[in-house]
């Protein structure tokens, strides 16, 4: 018991320190900005992160040039395309610029600017494939597409005509890897995106002429931010007239680029990967701190002698263990703010999501640990005149903690891996950092191997910590 009393204050102090430090690193001296603009971050050459971690691309340069011309300030929120569109619909952001095609369906929910890019769809296959030469060769085959894009719409519209099966992905890099790996024989994507990827050495080749496509536009929620929309249109006309627009396009799709070696890519990517790892660990510690509080509260309710209190704990556990984590994240970040008309920081939404989910599992860990102690222990304590609460604190819990430690460490590992799901609401943790690098470099195999090794190192260290704590408590 003396060893136990010595260990837990240190652990608690360490967790509190991490919470305070982690919270502090999230607080940035934010400048007052006029608008918040959402975008994708894996859609090169329109928006992607360079080797310095800066968000660049055609869309970013056009937005910057228009803002300078019109004299407004903005903050960019990088997230996946689908998340960006949902954020705009929920009122979490003022606008979206993410290579977004202007369609009649989208016009029902959003107001679009004048087109700033005329796109078109092309088909690409693996550079080693000599069998697929036209759409007719796709019969009975799988075709990779990116959800929410013009390429997806084109592929879906012609699916019955040419007899292929669609395989949807959330980002272009994963779609390309599916074709390179042979699972799908071809992919459809916007011409500038595929052309940029081919120049970067993504392992594909374009085999069809560009189909007449739609136009990309800047979007705001229908009926809102009309002033921003007007400034975008006026600024776009100005930069086209000055020639700056053409310079931006030439910068990204006008010249060939020599593909970098993997060692060059890895050397440039280390800062982003380490930052992603730090965000993963930090988010895990902060979430588990609050999850432990929830777990303790509902864990004691779960073993309470009061049927009503046990029922409350059971409902909490059933709800938050039964809802998939990604659905819970979407509901907390998009659903609740839209219902009550306010904006929520994605880091806060991620912490709430992970805390509620992990708290439900910790509740069961605590219940199982307490129930694992022989009932005779409580009966003996009560027979000696100790009240129920004191018997629980002094006799049952110290023994139960020893049983719980391996499960606590296991939950830590699970929550650490679950942070990767938070990328759907714009959190750049380790997995998302890897996606961003791959979107720029198309070096999928090597980067995913490095990410896997980084996860393995952290989880191995946690396992060793668990073994040390078990041995100490056994003494």
C-alpha positions in Angstrom: 0.0 0.0 0.0 2.9 2.4 0.7 4.2 1.7 -2.8 0.8 2.3 -4.2 0.4 5.7 -2.4 3.8 6.7 -3.7 3.1 5.8 -7.3 -0.4 7.3 -7.9 0.3 10.9 -6.9 3.2 10.9 -9.3 1.1 9.5 -12.1 -1.7 12.0 -11.4 0.8 14.9 -11.3 2.2 13.8 -14.6 -1.2 13.6 -16.2 -2.2 17.0 -14.9 1.1 18.4 -16.3 0.4 16.9 -19.7 -3.2 18.3 -19.7 -2.0 21.8 -18.8 0.9 21.7 -21.2 -1.2 20.2 -24.0 -3.9 22.7 -23.5 -1.4 25.5 -23.6 0.1 24.3 -26.9 -3.4 24.5 -28.5 -3.8 28.1 -27.4 -2.4 30.3 -30.1 -2.6 34.1 -30.1 -5.3 34.2 -32.7 -5.5 37.3 -34.8 -8.9 38.6 -35.6 -9.9 37.3 -39.0 -12.9 38.2 -41.1 -13.7 34.7 -42.4 -13.0 31.0 -41.7 -12.5 29.0 -44.9 -12.5 25.2 -45.0 -10.5 23.2 -47.5 -9.1 19.7 -48.3 -5.4 19.0 -47.7 -4.9 15.9 -49.8 -6.0 17.3 -53.2 -2.8 18.3 -55.0 -2.2 20.5 -56.9 -5.2 22.5 -55.6 -4.5 22.1 -51.9 -1.8 20.1 -50.2 1.0 20.6 -47.6 4.6 21.2 -48.8 7.7 19.8 -47.1 7.6 22.7 -44.6 4.1 21.8 -43.5 2.6 24.9 -45.2 -0.7 24.5 -47.0 -0.1 25.4 -50.6 -1.7 24.8 -54.0 -3.7 26.5 -56.7 -6.7 27.1 -54.5 -4.6 28.5 -51.7 -2.7 30.9 -54.0 -5.9 32.1 -55.6 -7.6 32.7 -52.3 -4.5 34.6 -51.0 -4.4 36.7 -54.1 -8.1 37.6 -53.9 -7.9 38.4 -50.2 -5.0 40.7 -50.9 -6.8 42.4 -53.8 -10.1 42.8 -51.8 -8.5 43.6 -48.4 -10.1 40.9 -46.2 -8.5 38.5 -43.8 -9.2 34.8 -43.4 -8.2 31.6 -41.6 -8.0 28.3 -43.4 -9.3 25.1 -41.7 -7.8 22.1 -43.5 -9.9 18.9 -43.4 -11.1 16.2 -45.7 -13.4 17.3 -48.6 -16.5 15.6 -47.2 -15.8 17.1 -43.7 -15.3 20.6 -45.2 -18.6 20.4 -47.0 -20.4 19.2 -43.8 -18.7 22.0 -41.8 -20.1 24.6 -44.2 -23.5 23.1 -44.1 -23.4 23.1 -40.3 -22.2 26.7 -40.1 -18.8 25.8 -38.7 -17.0 27.8 -41.4 -17.9 30.7 -43.7 -16.8 29.2 -47.0 -15.2 26.3 -48.8 -12.5 26.3 -51.5 -11.5 22.7 -52.3 -11.7 22.0 -56.0 -15.4 21.8 -55.5 -17.4 21.2 -58.7 -20.5 23.4 -59.2 -23.5 21.1 -59.6 -27.3 21.7 -59.5 -27.6 19.4 -56.5 -25.0 21.5 -54.5 -26.7 24.7 -55.6 -29.7 23.8 -53.5 -27.6 24.1 -50.3 -24.7 26.5 -51.3 -24.2 29.7 -53.3 -21.2 29.5 -55.6 -18.8 32.1 -57.0 -18.0 32.5 -60.6 -16.0 29.5 -61.9 -12.3 29.8 -61.1 -11.2 26.7 -62.9 -12.7 24.7 -65.8 -12.0 21.0 -65.1 -12.6 17.7 -66.9 -12.3 14.0 -66.2 -9.7 11.6 -67.5 -9.0 7.9 -66.8 -5.7 6.6 -65.7 -4.2 3.1 -65.3 -1.1 1.6 -63.9 2.0 2.5 -66.0 2.7 -1.2 -66.4 -0.8 -2.0 -67.7 -1.1 -2.4 -71.5 -4.5 -4.1 -71.6 -6.8 -1.2 -70.8 -7.0 1.3 -73.6 -10.6 2.6 -73.5 -13.8 2.6 -71.4 -14.9 -0.6 -73.3 -12.1 -2.6 -71.7 -13.5 -1.9 -68.2 -16.3 -4.4 -68.4 -16.3 -6.7 -65.4 -13.5 -4.8 -63.8 -13.1 -2.6 -60.7 -12.6 1.2 -61.0 -11.4 3.4 -58.2 -13.0 6.8 -57.6 -12.8 9.6 -55.0 -16.1 10.4 -53.3 -17.6 13.8 -53.8 -15.6 14.5 -57.0 -16.5 15.1 -60.6 -14.6 11.9 -61.4 -17.0 9.9 -59.1 -20.0 11.4 -60.8 -18.7 10.6 -64.3 -17.8 7.0 -63.3 -21.2 6.5 -61.7 -23.1 7.9 -64.6 -21.3 5.5 -67.1 -21.2 2.5 -64.8 -24.1 0.6 -66.4 -23.0 1.5 -69.9 -19.5 0.0 -69.5 -20.2 -2.6 -66.8 -17.6 -1.9 -64.2 -17.8 -1.8 -60.4 -16.9 1.3 -58.3 -14.5 1.2 -55.4 -14.8 4.6 -53.5 -12.0 6.3 -51.6 -11.8 9.5 -49.5 -8.5 10.7 -51.0 -6.7 10.6 -54.3 -3.5 9.0 -53.0 -5.4 5.9 -51.7 -7.2 5.7 -55.0 -4.0 5.7 -57.0 -2.4 3.1 -54.7 -5.4 0.8 -55.3 -4.8 1.0 -59.0 -1.0 0.5 -58.7 -1.7 -2.5 -56.4 -3.9 -4.1 -59.0 -7.1 -4.3 -57.0 -8.7 -1.8 -59.4 -7.7 -1.6 -63.1 -8.3 2.2 -63.5 -9.4 5.4 -61.8 -11.3 8.5 -62.8 -10.1 11.9 -61.6 -10.0 15.5 -62.5 -7.4 16.2 -65.2 -5.2 18.7 -63.3 -5.0 16.4 -60.3 -4.1 13.3 -62.3 -1.7 15.2 -64.5 0.1 16.6 -61.4 0.3 13.1 -59.9 1.8 11.6 -63.0 4.5 14.3 -63.1 5.2 13.6 -59.4 5.7 9.9 -60.3 2.5 8.4 -58.9 3.0 5.2 -61.0 0.0 5.9 -63.3 -0.5 7.0 -66.9 -3.5 8.8 -68.5 -5.1 6.8 -71.4 -8.1 8.9 -72.4 -8.8 12.4 -73.7 -10.2 14.9 -71.2 -14.0 14.6 -71.0 -15.9 17.9 -71.0 -16.3 18.6 -67.3 -17.8 21.0 -64.9 -16.3 24.1 -63.1 -14.8 24.6 -59.7 -16.2 27.3 -57.5 -15.9 28.9 -54.1 -18.9 28.1 -52.0 -20.8 29.7 -49.1 -23.9 28.5 -47.3 -27.0 29.5 -49.2 -28.2 33.0 -48.4 -25.2 33.7 -46.1 -21.9 35.6 -46.5 -22.9 37.2 -49.7 -20.4 40.0 -49.2 -17.6 37.4 -49.1 -19.0 35.9 -52.4 -19.0 39.2 -54.1 -15.5 40.0 -53.0 -14.3 36.6 -54.3 -15.9 37.3 -57.7 -14.5 40.8 -58.0 -11.0 39.6 -56.8 -11.0 36.7 -59.3 -11.8 39.1 -62.2 -9.0 41.4 -61.0 -6.3 38.7 -60.8 -7.3 37.3 -64.2 -7.0 40.7 -65.7 -3.6 41.4 -64.1 -2.2 38.0 -65.3 -1.6 36.7 -61.7 -4.1 34.0 -62.2 -2.2 32.5 -65.1 1.1 32.6 -63.1 -0.6 30.6 -60.4 -1.7 27.9 -62.8 1.8 27.7 -64.4 3.4 27.4 -61.0 1.6 24.0 -60.3 0.7 22.4 -63.6 2.8 24.3 -66.2 6.2 22.6 -65.8 7.5 19.1 -65.2 8.8 18.2 -61.8 11.5 15.7 -61.0 10.3 13.1 -58.5 12.2 13.1 -55.2 13.8 10.0 -53.8 12.3 8.3 -50.8 15.2 9.4 -48.6 14.6 13.0 -49.6 10.9 12.6 -48.9 11.6 11.0 -45.5 14.1 13.8 -44.6 11.6 16.5 -45.5 8.7 14.6 -43.7 10.2 14.0 -40.3 9.0 17.3 -38.8 5.5 16.7 -39.9 5.5 13.1 -38.7 6.9 14.0 -35.3 4.4 16.8 -34.9 1.6 14.3 -35.8 2.9 11.8 -33.2 3.0 14.5 -30.6 -0.6 15.5 -31.4 -1.6 11.8 -31.1 0.0 11.3 -27.7 -1.2 14.6 -26.4 -4.8 14.0 -27.5 -4.6 10.6 -26.0 -3.4 11.8 -22.5 -5.9 14.7 -22.3 -8.9 12.4 -23.4 -7.9 9.7 -21.0 -7.6 12.1 -18.1 -11.3 13.1 -18.6 -12.3 9.5 -19.5 -10.8 8.3 -16.1 -13.0 10.8 -14.3 -16.0 9.6 -16.1 -15.0 6.0 -15.6 -14.6 6.4 -11.9 -17.9 8.2 -11.5 -19.9 5.7 -13.6 -17.9 2.7 -12.4 -18.9 3.4 -8.8 -22.5 3.8 -9.9 -22.3 0.5 -11.7 -21.5 -1.4 -8.5 -23.8 0.7 -6.4 -26.5 -1.0 -4.3 -29.0 1.5 -5.7 -30.8 0.1 -8.8 -31.5 3.5 -10.2 -27.9 4.6 -10.1 -26.8 1.3 -11.7 -29.3 2.0 -14.4 -27.8 5.4 -15.2 -24.4 3.9 -15.5 -25.7 1.1 -17.7 -27.4 3.5 -20.1 -24.1 5.6 -20.3 -22.0 2.5 -21.1 -24.5 1.1 -23.6 -24.9 4.4 -25.5 -21.2 5.3 -25.9 -20.0 1.7 -26.5 -22.7 1.2 -29.0 -22.2 4.2 -31.2 -19.3 3.9 -33.7 -16.5 6.4 -32.9 -16.7 8.1 -36.3 -20.5 8.6 -36.0 -20.0 10.1 -32.5 -17.3 12.4 -33.8 -19.5 13.7 -36.6 -22.5 14.1 -34.3 -20.5 16.1 -31.7 -18.6 18.3 -34.2 -21.3 18.8 -36.9 -24.7 17.8 -35.4 -24.7 19.6 -32.0 -23.3 22.9 -33.2 -25.7 23.0 -36.1 -28.7 22.2 -33.8 -27.7 25.0 -31.3 -26.2 27.4 -33.8 -22.6 27.8 -32.5 -19.1 26.8 -33.5 -16.9 24.2 -31.9 -13.2 23.8 -32.0 -12.2 20.5 -33.6 -9.7 19.7 -30.8 -12.5 20.1 -28.2 -14.8 17.9 -30.3 -12.1 15.2 -30.5 -11.4 15.3 -26.8 -15.1 15.0 -26.0 -15.6 12.2 -28.4 -12.6 10.1 -27.2 -13.4 10.9 -23.5 -17.0 9.7 -23.8 -16.0 6.6 -25.7 -13.0 5.6 -23.5 -15.0 6.6 -20.3 -17.6 3.9 -21.1 -14.9 1.2 -21.4 -13.1 2.4 -18.3 -16.4 2.2 -16.4 -16.5 -1.5 -17.3 -12.8 -1.9 -16.3 -13.5 -0.5 -12.9 -16.7 -2.5 -12.4 -14.9 -5.7 -13.4 -11.9 -4.9 -11.1 -14.1 -4.4 -8.1 -16.2 -7.4 -8.8 -13.1 -9.5 -9.1 -12.4 -9.1 -5.4 -13.9 -11.8 -3.2 -17.1 -10.6 -1.6 -15.8 -11.9 1.7 -13.4 -9.0 1.8 -16.3 -6.5 2.0 -18.2 -8.7 4.4 -15.2 -9.0 6.7 -14.7 -5.2 6.7 -18.3 -4.5 7.4 -18.3 -7.0 10.2 -15.5 -5.1 11.8 -17.7 -2.0 11.8 -16.2 -0.1 8.8 -18.8 1.8 6.8 -19.3 0.9 3.1 -17.5 3.8 1.6 -14.4 3.4 3.8 -14.4 -0.3 3.2 -14.4 0.3 -0.5 -11.6 2.9 -0.4 -9.3 1.2 2.1 -9.8 -2.5 1.3 -11.5 -3.2 -2.0 -10.1 -0.5 -4.3 -6.3 -1.1 -3.5 -6.7 -4.7 -4.5 -8.9 -3.9 -7.5 -6.4 -1.4 -8.9 -3.8 -4.2 -9.3 -6.3 -6.1 -11.3 -7.2 -3.1 -13.4 -3.7 -1.9 -14.4 -3.3 -4.2 -17.5 -6.8 -3.2 -18.8 -6.0 0.5 -18.2 -2.8 0.3 -20.3 -4.8 -1.7 -23.0 -7.4 1.1 -23.1 -4.6 3.6 -23.4 -3.3 1.8 -26.5 -6.8 1.5 -28.0 -7.5 5.3 -27.5 -4.1 6.1 -28.9 -5.0 4.3 -32.1 -8.6 5.7 -32.1 -7.1 9.2 -32.4 -6.6 8.4 -36.1 -10.4 8.5 -36.7 -10.4 12.1 -35.5 -8.8 13.1 -38.8 -12.4 13.1 -40.2 -13.0 16.4 -38.4 -9.7 18.0 -39.3 -7.3 16.8 -36.6 -3.8 16.3 -37.9 -2.5 13.4 -35.9 0.1 10.8 -36.9 -2.1 8.9 -39.5 -3.4 12.1 -41.1 0.2 13.5 -41.2 1.1 10.4 -43.2 -1.9 10.9 -45.6 -0.9 14.5 -46.1 2.7 13.6 -47.0 1.5 10.8 -49.4 -0.9 13.2 -51.1 2.1 15.4 -51.9 4.7 12.8 -52.7 2.7 9.6 -53.7 5.3 7.6 -51.7 2.8 5.4 -50.1 4.6 2.2 -49.1 7.6 3.8 -47.4 5.6 6.5 -45.5 3.0 4.0 -44.2 5.9 1.8 -43.0 7.4 4.7 -41.1 4.1 5.6 -39.5 3.5 1.9 -38.5 7.0 1.8 -36.9 6.3 5.0 -34.9 3.0 3.6 -33.6 4.8 0.3 -32.7 7.5 2.1 -30.7 5.0 4.1 -28.6 2.7 1.1 -28.0 5.7 -1.1 -27.1 6.9 1.5 -24.5 3.4 1.5 -23.0 3.4 -2.3 -22.8 6.7 -2.1 -20.9 5.3 0.5 -18.6 2.4 -1.8 -17.9 4.7 -4.7 -17.0 6.7 -2.4 -14.6 3.6 -1.3 -12.8 2.3 -4.8 -12.5 5.6 -6.0 -10.9 5.7 -3.1 -8.5 2.1 -3.6 -7.4 2.6 -7.3 -7.0 5.2 -6.6 -4.4 
